[in-house]
Amino acid sequence: MNATEEDVVLERVTGDSASTLGNLFELYTYDFSEQLPLRIKASGRFELTPGDVWWTRDDHFAYFIKLHGELAGFALLRAGSRVTNASEVLDVAEFFVLRGIRRKGIGRIAAHALFRAHAGAWEVRVRQTNVGAMLFWSKTVENWVRQPVSSSPFSVEGTAWNLLRFVTSSP
Ligand SMILES: CC(C)(COP(=O)(O)OP(=O)(O)OC[C@H]1O[C@@H](n2cnc3c(N)ncnc32)[C@H](O)[C@@H]1OP(=O)(O)O)[C@@H](O)C(=O)NCCC(=O)NCCS
């Protein structure tokens, strides 16, 4: 069954919940190991962590996505374009919904809640190999801004990306 807006809540990550974000980040990293040459450590973990900037800096915003009060994923946003010098832009650094509950609208509802909470200029960078994520962001953004959003390709150190740029305002 698809999620409704009442089912999905964003909750700010704090230093106290850092280890929970770290655990989810491990799952996110595992997902990306299908697309990137990420090597697992002898510990059986990738041991990549998001870092404490996410709860210590006021231009970084980390949220858990919760479904019926339980963890469903996370979103990491930060001020400043990663593509231009624009400092006011909000960049989507990472965004994740747990595998078992995908395609139920949770990512869309969470993204819309973020757009509502952080009205302004946004950028989403998606690896061109991440076809599902590109379809997700295009549809989710277009649903919110209610007009087609075009993406522009760019490349960094041999990796091909698509960039979505859009402006959100509270409805
Ligand atoms: C991308 C991601 C966040 C989508 O989350 P989700 O909760 O499954 O997305 P939703 O259910 O809200 O999808 C909304 C719409 O986006 C599109 N969409 C989402 N995932 C898609 C996929 N894998 N393939 C094609 N379209 C997709 C669909 O149009 C979907 O609507 P529909 O199910 O009614 O057809 C999730 O797949 C994920 O965490 N992937 C791994 C991490 C990742 O790639 N993050 C993005 C980094 S830029």
Ligand as a Chemical Component Dictionary entry (heavy atoms), coordinates in Angstrom:
data_LIG
# 
_chem_comp.id                   LIG 
_chem_comp.type                 NON-POLYMER 
_chem_comp.pdbx_formal_charge   0 
_chem_comp.three_letter_code    LIG 
# 
loop_
_chem_comp_atom.comp_id 
_chem_comp_atom.atom_id 
_chem_comp_atom.alt_atom_id 
_chem_comp_atom.type_symbol 
_chem_comp_atom.charge 
_chem_comp_atom.model_Cartn_x 
_chem_comp_atom.model_Cartn_y 
_chem_comp_atom.model_Cartn_z 
_chem_comp_atom.pdbx_ordinal 
LIG C1  C1  C 0 15.779 6.734  -5.308  1  
LIG C2  C2  C 0 14.993 6.360  -4.047  2  
LIG C3  C3  C 0 15.306 7.364  -2.948  3  
LIG C4  C4  C 0 13.495 6.382  -4.369  4  
LIG O1  O1  O 0 12.758 6.194  -3.166  5  
LIG P1  P1  P 0 11.261 5.557  -3.194  6  
LIG O2  O2  O 0 10.664 5.778  -1.862  7  
LIG O3  O3  O 0 11.318 4.164  -3.689  8  
LIG O4  O4  O 0 10.563 6.477  -4.298  9  
LIG P2  P2  P 0 8.977  6.695  -4.506  10 
LIG O5  O5  O 0 8.243  5.460  -4.200  11 
LIG O6  O6  O 0 8.582  7.930  -3.766  12 
LIG O7  O7  O 0 8.934  6.963  -6.087  13 
LIG C5  C5  C 0 8.199  8.059  -6.659  14 
LIG C6  C6  C 0 8.261  7.889  -8.161  15 
LIG O8  O8  O 0 9.626  7.990  -8.617  16 
LIG C7  C7  C 0 9.846  7.057  -9.699  17 
LIG N1  N1  N 0 10.795 6.024  -9.271  18 
LIG C8  C8  C 0 11.261 5.796  -8.023  19 
LIG N2  N2  N 0 12.168 4.790  -8.036  20 
LIG C9  C9  C 0 12.246 4.380  -9.320  21 
LIG C10 C10 C 0 12.996 3.366  -9.961  22 
LIG N3  N3  N 0 13.860 2.566  -9.300  23 
LIG N4  N4  N 0 12.845 3.202  -11.302 24 
LIG C11 C11 C 0 12.001 3.985  -12.002 25 
LIG N5  N5  N 0 11.265 4.985  -11.438 26 
LIG C12 C12 C 0 11.382 5.172  -10.117 27 
LIG C13 C13 C 0 8.498  6.435  -9.995  28 
LIG O9  O9  O 0 7.856  7.241  -10.979 29 
LIG C14 C14 C 0 7.795  6.529  -8.658  30 
LIG O10 O10 O 0 6.389  6.526  -8.774  31 
LIG P3  P3  P 0 5.612  5.113  -9.011  32 
LIG O11 O11 O 0 6.184  4.116  -8.038  33 
LIG O12 O12 O 0 4.183  5.486  -8.720  34 
LIG O13 O13 O 0 5.866  4.738  -10.434 35 
LIG C15 C15 C 0 15.374 4.909  -3.568  36 
LIG O14 O14 O 0 15.241 4.036  -4.661  37 
LIG C16 C16 C 0 16.793 4.796  -3.036  38 
LIG O15 O15 O 0 17.034 5.049  -1.860  39 
LIG N6  N6  N 0 17.747 4.387  -3.911  40 
LIG C17 C17 C 0 19.144 4.152  -3.479  41 
LIG C18 C18 C 0 19.869 5.419  -3.112  42 
LIG C19 C19 C 0 19.841 6.446  -4.220  43 
LIG O16 O16 O 0 20.070 6.161  -5.389  44 
LIG N7  N7  N 0 19.568 7.695  -3.803  45 
LIG C20 C20 C 0 19.492 8.825  -4.704  46 
LIG C21 C21 C 0 20.812 9.500  -4.790  47 
LIG S1  S1  S 0 20.741 10.898 -5.910  48 
# 
loop_
_chem_comp_bond.comp_id 
_chem_comp_bond.atom_id_1 
_chem_comp_bond.atom_id_2 
_chem_comp_bond.value_order 
_chem_comp_bond.pdbx_ordinal 
LIG C1  C2  SING 1  
LIG C2  C3  SING 2  
LIG C2  C4  SING 3  
LIG C2  C15 SING 4  
LIG C4  O1  SING 5  
LIG O1  P1  SING 6  
LIG P1  O2  DOUB 7  
LIG P1  O3  SING 8  
LIG P1  O4  SING 9  
LIG O4  P2  SING 10 
LIG P2  O5  DOUB 11 
LIG P2  O6  SING 12 
LIG P2  O7  SING 13 
LIG O7  C5  SING 14 
LIG C5  C6  SING 15 
LIG C6  O8  SING 16 
LIG C6  C14 SING 17 
LIG O8  C7  SING 18 
LIG C7  N1  SING 19 
LIG C7  C13 SING 20 
LIG N1  C8  SING 21 
LIG N1  C12 SING 22 
LIG C8  N2  DOUB 23 
LIG N2  C9  SING 24 
LIG C9  C10 SING 25 
LIG C9  C12 DOUB 26 
LIG C10 N3  SING 27 
LIG C10 N4  DOUB 28 
LIG N4  C11 SING 29 
LIG C11 N5  DOUB 30 
LIG N5  C12 SING 31 
LIG C13 O9  SING 32 
LIG C13 C14 SING 33 
LIG C14 O10 SING 34 
LIG O10 P3  SING 35 
LIG P3  O11 DOUB 36 
LIG P3  O12 SING 37 
LIG P3  O13 SING 38 
LIG C15 O14 SING 39 
LIG C15 C16 SING 40 
LIG C16 O15 DOUB 41 
LIG C16 N6  SING 42 
LIG N6  C17 SING 43 
LIG C17 C18 SING 44 
LIG C18 C19 SING 45 
LIG C19 O16 DOUB 46 
LIG C19 N7  SING 47 
LIG N7  C20 SING 48 
LIG C20 C21 SING 49 
LIG C21 S1  SING 50 
# 
